[in-house]
Amino acid sequence: MLEKLLKLTQKARSDRSLEPLIRSCHQLISERGQANVYALAKEVIEGYQALPAQRREAFFAALATGFSPNPEQVLTTARLYAQAPTAGHLAQLTQVVEPPRQELLRRVNRAPGGTAVLLAMRNDLLDLRKSNPELAVVDADFLHLLSSWFNPGFLRLERVDWESSASLLEKLIQHEAVHEITGWNDLRRRLQPDRRCYAFFHPQLPGEPLIFVEVALEQDLPDAIAPLLEPAPDTPVSSAARTAVFYSISNCQPGLRGVSLGNFLIKKVADQLKTELPQLKVFCTLSPIPGFSRWLTQAMAEDNKPEWAGALQRVKDWRQNHSSAQGSDFEDMPKALRDDLTGLCARFLVNGSHEGLSDPVARFHLDNGARLERINFAADLSRKAVKQSMGLMVNYLYDIDAVETRHQQFVDNKVSHSAAVKRLLKPKP
């Protein structure tokens, strides 16, 4: 890995077109005058933006090797601290251990529009990491700083409604990642009085949502997504509404991948809804299971638990006979086979959430302190959902008073689940 990184760096050094940008980076981190910092930061931004895409790999490689801590200086300072662990020696060690590229990124962030540029740079870096894992060292610095700058304490929660700006509404349509918004009429339904949409915003990115959540105000836990999305006239919030359903959470900034925002968003929205509508007693989700079909395919090939062999074989036979399965095929599925499928899904979510083929949505909600409440058969029969999750969806329940306890259970490799889910874990012969 290091060898490849050094080769990339040598390539960068031989590319004379990179020299002005690298020189500007060194000048920026060594500059002491504030006015010059702004000018040099702007110079670095313009230099990076002018780079052709194929040269950005070499630029990040140069950051990885040319803007790292000095190993000899780190070792010497660490020995000093080990011999005399004083506050002064600790401060020196902290200073020399920090990669200079972190200060470079901080100074770039001071320029007008610097935050947006750094998000775009990290998005480029994440794409390059797929074929260059050695660039992880640079990404770690981006993630460290962005996690601090985008701390939820700095963010503003804002309700989005039909009166919001057209540009913001267009961004909701663009970034919806769970249930596609097919146009303005579809969006209008999601913003009607019995629906809510909230987003987090950062002071340095005005008008740019970071993440948003869509909520339906219902009487009971929903068991299918279609009724939540189907067209309807403007509907006031029913006095019988007792349940807030978080049915879609979408990230809008790819450069913030790995920065935890969704869990804080859910808790902030729950608090706001409780204040606005005190009759709401239940906070839950209707969530996809994007990792289930993949896990099921592997389990059919490798499963070594004989008690599930019958269910796996029956589902396998059905899949082979319905290789192009559509929604109607699931609606016609025999009840015994439905039980097999939901039982296998329960096993996946309860026993598989800490394994390599984990489901990212399950990990998100369970780690946030939710309880796996119910598995819903034929809840989403769209093409995407049939392919990813065999049409199943899940209700995760957020008991606000119990989230810390359930989070700790998940940390301890225990998935909090309801009695209904527990019954599904008993395989049929």
GIQUIDA-V298715 format. One record per pair of residues at least 24 apart in sequence whose ideal C-beta (glycine too) atoms are under 10 Angstrom apart, sorted by the first residue. I is the first residue (numbers start at 1). J is the second residue. If there is no record, write none. Layout:
# GIQUIDA-V298715
i = {I I}
j = {J J}
This chain:
# GIQUIDA-V298715
i = {1 1 1 1 1 1 2 2 2 3 4 4 4 4 4 5 5 5 5 5 5 5 5 5 5 6 6 6 6 7 8 8 8 8 8 8 8 8 8 8 8 9 9 9 9 9 9 9 10 10 10 11 11 11 11 11 12 12 12 12 12 12 12 12 12 12 13 13 13 13 13 14 15 15 15 15 17 17 17 17 17 17 18 18 18 18 18 18 18 20 20 21 21 21 21 21 21 21 21 22 22 22 22 22 22 22 23 24 25 25 25 25 25 25 25 25 25 25 26 26 26 26 28 28 28 28 28 28 28 29 29 29 29 29 29 29 29 29 29 30 30 31 34 37 37 37 37 37 38 38 38 38 38 39 40 40 40 41 41 41 41 41 41 41 41 41 41 42 42 42 42 42 42 42 43 44 44 44 44 44 44 44 45 45 45 45 45 45 45 45 45 45 46 46 48 48 48 48 48 48 49 49 49 51 53 53 53 56 56 56 56 56 57 57 57 57 57 57 57 59 59 59 59 59 60 60 60 60 60 60 60 60 60 60 60 60 60 61 61 61 61 61 62 62 63 63 63 63 63 63 63 63 63 63 63 63 64 64 64 64 64 64 64 64 64 64 65 65 65 66 66 67 67 67 67 67 67 67 67 67 68 68 68 68 68 68 69 69 69 69 69 69 69 70 70 71 72 73 98 98 99 99 99 99 99 100 101 101 101 101 101 102 102 102 102 102 103 104 105 105 105 105 105 105 105 106 106 109 109 109 109 112 113 113 114 115 115 115 115 115 115 115 115 115 116 116 116 116 116 116 117 118 118 118 118 118 118 119 119 119 119 119 119 119 119 119 119 119 120 120 120 121 122 122 122 122 122 122 122 122 123 123 123 123 123 124 124 125 126 126 126 126 127 139 139 140 142 142 142 142 143 143 143 143 146 146 146 146 146 146 147 147 147 147 147 148 149 149 149 149 150 150 150 150 150 150 150 150 150 150 151 151 151 151 151 152 152 152 152 152 152 152 152 152 153 154 154 154 154 155 155 155 155 155 155 155 155 155 155 155 156 156 156 156 156 156 156 157 157 157 157 157 157 157 157 157 157 158 158 158 158 158 158 158 159 159 159 159 159 159 159 159 160 160 160 160 160 160 160 160 160 160 160 161 161 161 161 161 161 162 162 162 162 162 162 162 162 163 164 164 164 164 165 167 167 168 168 168 168 168 168 169 171 171 171 171 171 171 172 172 172 172 172 172 172 174 174 175 175 175 175 175 175 175 175 175 176 176 176 176 176 177 177 177 177 177 178 178 178 178 178 178 178 178 178 178 178 178 178 178 179 179 179 179 179 179 179 179 179 179 179 179 179 179 180 180 180 181 181 181 181 182 185 186 186 186 188 188 189 189 189 189 189 189 189 189 190 190 190 190 190 190 190 192 192 192 192 192 192 192 192 193 193 193 193 193 193 194 194 194 194 194 194 194 194 195 195 195 195 195 195 195 196 196 196 196 196 196 196 196 197 197 198 198 198 198 198 198 198 199 199 199 199 200 200 200 200 200 200 200 200 202 202 205 205 208 208 209 209 209 209 210 210 210 210 210 210 210 211 211 211 211 211 211 211 211 211 211 211 212 212 212 212 212 212 212 213 213 213 213 213 213 213 213 213 213 213 214 214 214 214 214 214 215 215 215 215 215 215 215 215 215 215 215 215 216 216 216 216 216 216 216 216 217 217 217 217 217 217 217 217 217 218 218 218 218 218 218 218 218 218 219 219 220 220 220 221 221 221 221 221 221 221 221 221 221 222 222 222 222 222 222 222 222 222 223 223 223 223 223 223 223 223 223 224 224 224 224 224 224 224 224 224 225 225 225 225 225 225 225 225 225 225 226 226 226 226 226 226 228 229 237 237 237 237 238 239 240 241 241 241 241 241 242 242 242 242 242 243 243 243 243 243 243 243 244 244 244 244 244 244 244 244 244 244 244 244 245 245 245 245 245 245 246 246 246 246 246 246 246 246 246 246 247 247 247 247 247 247 248 248 248 248 249 249 249 249 249 260 260 260 262 262 262 263 263 263 263 263 263 263 263 264 266 266 266 266 266 266 266 266 266 267 267 267 267 267 270 270 270 271 274 282 282 282 282 282 283 283 283 283 283 283 283 284 284 284 284 284 284 284 284 284 284 284 285 285 285 285 285 285 285 285 285 285 285 286 286 286 286 286 286 286 286 287 287 287 287 287 287 287 287 287 287 287 287 287 287 287 288 288 288 288 288 288 288 288 288 288 288 288 288 288 289 289 289 289 289 289 289 289 289 289 289 289 289 289 289 289 289 289 290 290 290 290 290 290 290 290 290 291 291 291 291 291 291 291 291 291 291 291 291 291 292 292 292 292 292 292 292 292 292 292 292 292 292 292 292 292 292 293 293 293 293 293 293 293 293 293 294 294 294 294 294 294 295 295 295 295 295 295 295 295 295 295 295 296 296 296 296 296 296 296 297 298 298 299 299 299 299 299 300 303 303 305 305 305 306 307 307 307 307 307 308 308 308 308 308 308 309 309 310 310 310 310 311 311 311 311 311 311 311 311 311 311 311 312 312 312 313 314 314 314 314 314 315 315 315 315 315 318 319 322 324 325 325 325 325 325 325 326 326 326 326 327 327 327 327 327 327 327 327 328 329 329 329 329 330 330 330 330 330 330 330 330 331 331 331 331 333 333 333 333 335 336 337 337 338 338 338 339 339 339 339 340 340 341 341 341 341 341 341 342 342 342 342 342 342 342 342 343 343 343 343 343 343 343 343 344 344 344 344 344 344 345 345 345 345 345 345 345 345 345 345 346 346 346 346 346 346 346 346 346 346 346 346 346 346 347 347 347 348 348 349 349 349 349 349 349 349 349 349 350 350 350 350 350 350 350 350 351 351 352 353 353 353 353 354 354 354 354 359 359 359 361 361 361 361 362 362 362 362 363 364 365 365 365 365 365 365 365 366 366 366 366 366 366 366 366 366 366 367 367 367 367 368 368 368 368 368 368 369 369 369 369 369 369 369 369 369 369 369 369 369 369 370 370 370 370 370 370 370 370 370 370 370 370 371 371 371 371 371 371 371 371 371 371 371 371 371 371 372 372 372 372 372 372 372 372 372 372 373 373 373 373 373 373 373 373 374 374 374 374 374 375 375 375 375 375 394 395 395}
j = {132 133 134 135 136 137 64 65 134 134 61 132 133 134 135 60 61 64 65 132 133 134 135 137 138 61 64 65 134 61 57 58 59 60 61 62 64 65 132 134 135 58 61 62 63 64 65 66 58 61 65 55 57 58 61 62 55 57 58 59 60 61 62 63 65 66 58 61 62 65 66 58 55 58 59 62 47 50 51 52 55 58 47 51 55 56 58 59 62 47 50 46 47 48 50 51 55 59 62 47 58 59 62 63 66 67 47 48 59 62 63 66 67 100 101 104 107 108 66 67 100 104 103 104 106 107 108 110 111 67 100 101 102 103 104 105 106 107 108 100 103 107 110 106 107 108 110 111 107 110 111 112 114 111 107 108 111 104 106 107 108 109 110 111 112 114 117 108 110 111 112 113 114 117 111 104 105 107 108 111 114 117 108 111 112 113 114 116 117 118 120 121 111 117 108 117 118 120 121 124 117 120 121 124 124 127 128 121 124 125 127 128 124 125 127 128 131 132 135 121 124 125 128 138 101 121 124 125 128 129 132 134 135 137 138 139 142 128 132 134 135 138 101 138 99 100 101 104 105 121 125 135 137 138 141 142 99 101 132 134 135 136 137 138 139 141 134 137 138 100 101 99 100 101 102 103 104 105 138 141 99 100 101 137 138 141 95 96 97 98 99 100 101 96 100 96 96 97 141 144 137 138 140 141 144 141 137 138 141 142 145 140 141 142 144 145 141 141 138 141 142 144 145 146 149 145 149 145 146 149 204 204 204 205 204 146 149 150 202 203 204 205 208 255 202 204 205 208 253 255 255 142 145 146 149 204 255 146 150 202 204 205 208 210 253 254 255 256 253 254 255 255 146 253 254 255 256 257 258 259 253 254 255 256 257 254 255 255 254 255 257 258 254 257 258 258 255 256 258 259 256 257 258 259 253 255 256 257 258 259 256 258 259 260 261 259 202 204 256 259 200 202 204 205 210 253 256 259 260 261 202 259 260 261 264 200 259 260 261 263 264 265 267 268 264 200 202 203 204 199 200 201 202 203 210 211 261 264 265 268 199 200 201 202 203 206 210 198 199 200 201 264 265 268 269 271 272 197 198 199 200 201 209 212 191 196 197 198 199 269 272 276 187 190 191 196 197 198 199 209 212 213 214 191 192 193 195 196 197 187 188 190 191 192 193 197 234 191 191 197 199 207 207 207 208 199 201 207 208 209 212 197 199 207 208 209 212 252 197 199 209 212 214 250 252 250 252 199 209 211 212 250 251 252 253 254 212 214 248 250 252 248 249 250 251 252 214 225 247 248 249 250 286 287 288 290 361 380 384 385 214 225 226 228 229 247 248 250 286 288 380 382 384 385 229 382 384 214 229 248 250 229 231 229 230 231 231 234 228 229 230 231 232 233 234 235 214 215 216 228 229 247 248 216 231 232 233 234 235 236 237 217 234 235 236 237 238 218 232 234 235 236 237 238 241 228 229 232 235 237 245 247 237 244 246 269 272 273 276 277 248 269 246 265 266 268 269 272 273 250 252 265 269 252 253 261 262 264 265 268 269 253 256 252 253 252 253 250 251 252 253 251 252 253 256 259 261 265 249 250 251 252 253 256 259 261 262 264 265 248 249 250 251 252 265 269 246 247 248 249 250 262 265 266 268 269 285 245 246 247 248 249 250 244 245 246 247 248 266 269 270 273 280 283 285 241 243 244 245 246 247 248 286 241 242 243 244 245 273 277 279 280 242 243 244 245 247 280 282 284 286 243 282 245 282 284 245 282 284 285 286 373 374 376 395 397 247 284 285 286 374 376 379 393 395 286 374 375 376 377 378 379 393 395 286 376 377 378 379 380 381 391 393 286 287 288 376 379 380 381 382 385 393 327 378 379 380 381 382 286 380 276 277 279 280 279 279 279 277 279 280 281 282 277 279 280 281 282 280 281 282 283 284 395 397 269 270 273 274 277 280 281 282 283 284 285 398 282 283 284 285 286 395 270 283 284 285 286 287 365 370 396 398 284 285 286 287 288 393 285 286 287 288 285 287 361 364 365 364 367 368 364 365 368 364 365 367 368 369 370 403 407 368 364 365 368 369 370 396 398 400 403 368 369 398 400 403 398 400 403 400 400 373 395 397 398 399 370 396 397 398 399 400 403 365 370 371 373 374 394 395 396 397 398 399 361 364 365 370 373 393 394 395 396 397 398 374 376 379 380 393 394 395 396 359 361 362 364 365 370 372 376 379 380 389 393 394 395 396 359 360 361 362 379 380 382 384 385 388 389 392 393 394 345 348 349 359 360 361 362 375 379 380 385 388 389 390 391 392 393 394 359 360 361 362 384 385 387 388 389 348 349 352 353 357 358 359 360 361 362 363 388 389 341 344 345 348 349 352 357 359 361 362 375 388 389 390 391 392 394 319 385 386 387 388 389 390 391 392 348 357 359 387 388 389 344 345 347 348 349 352 355 356 357 358 359 341 344 345 348 357 389 390 357 356 357 344 347 348 352 357 344 344 347 347 351 427 427 347 426 427 428 429 340 343 344 347 427 428 427 429 340 427 428 429 336 337 339 340 341 343 344 347 427 428 429 340 344 427 340 339 340 341 344 428 340 341 343 344 390 390 390 386 386 381 383 386 387 390 391 381 383 386 391 378 380 381 382 383 385 386 391 381 378 381 386 391 377 378 379 381 386 390 391 392 377 378 381 391 377 378 390 391 377 428 377 428 377 378 392 377 424 427 428 427 428 375 377 378 390 391 392 374 375 376 377 390 392 421 424 375 421 423 424 425 426 427 428 375 390 392 424 425 427 375 376 377 389 390 392 393 394 421 424 372 374 375 394 415 417 420 421 422 423 424 425 426 427 424 425 427 375 392 375 392 394 396 415 417 421 424 425 414 415 416 417 421 422 424 425 415 425 415 410 413 414 415 410 413 414 415 388 389 394 389 393 394 396 394 396 410 415 410 396 394 395 396 397 398 406 410 396 406 407 409 410 411 414 415 416 417 406 407 410 411 396 398 403 406 407 410 396 398 399 400 402 403 404 405 406 407 408 409 410 416 394 395 396 397 398 399 402 403 406 407 410 416 395 396 397 398 399 402 403 406 409 415 416 417 418 421 396 397 406 415 416 417 418 420 421 422 397 398 399 416 417 418 420 421 417 418 420 421 424 417 418 420 421 424 421 420 421}
